[in-house]
Amino acid sequence: MAFVRLAAVGASTPADNNAEPFLTNEFNNTRALTDQYLPITKFRTYIDPNSLANDPLDQKIRTCAHSLASMATANQFIDDGCCQ
């Protein structure tokens, strides 16, 4: 969460400020996915290699990450709804 706070402190434009909730959502979704899979690995339970490919939360994280990367590359805030 420290990197999200660091990004919020470094926000210098309205677009930066608008993107901060997206970063927070992405962090929270990644933590939720990690919390889902850590217990499986702790008990060395078999994980199907395709499990992430079929996981809706993983798909949401990937879509949001692509959107955030596009915003960073274009240096423009675009709310396409995928990071909600």
N, C-alpha and C positions, 0 to 999 in steps of 0.2 A: 504494500500500500504506500510505502514511502515514495516510490517513483511517481505515483499519481499525485501525491502532495507536491512533489518537486515540480511536476509539469504544471500544476495549478498555480504555484508561486511564480513560475517563469512565464505564465500567460501574459502576453503583452498586447493582444488585439482582441476585439470582440469574437472573432472566429476561434481564437485559442480558448477563450472562456466558454464558448458554445460547445467545443469538443471535449471539455473536461468531463462532463457526465458520461460521455461515450467511453472514455478511458476507464472511468470508475466501473461502468457496467462490464466492460471487457475483463477487467481484473476480477470482479466478483464472479463472473461466469467461469473464468479459468480456475478460480479457487474451488468453485462448486464441482467442476469436472475432476479436478485433482482429488477432492474429498470423496468423490464417487469411486475412483480407481485405486487410491492408496490402500484401503482395507483389503482389496482383492490381492494386491501384491504382498501385503503384510502376511497373509496366510498362504501365499504361494498358490493361489487358486488360478486355474488356467484362464487366460484371457484370449478370446478369439481375436486373431489379427485383424479381422474386419469389424470388430466392435466399435472402434472410433468412427469408421466410415459410415456406420449406421446410427450413430448417436446424434440426436437432434441438438444437444447442447454443444457438442463439438462442431457441428455444422454452423451453428449460430456464432461461435467464437471465430471460426475461419472467415465467415462472411463479414463480420465486423472488422476483423483484422485487415481484410482486403480494403474495406471502405476507409479505415483510418489511414492505411498506407497511401491510398489514392488522394486523400485530403492533404496529407503531408507532402506528397509529390507535387500536387497542383497548387499548394499553399493557399487553399480555398476551402472554407467550411461548407459541407454539403450534408444535409440531414436526409439520408435516403431511408431512414427508419430501421435499418438492419442492426443498429447498436442499442436499440431500446430494451 
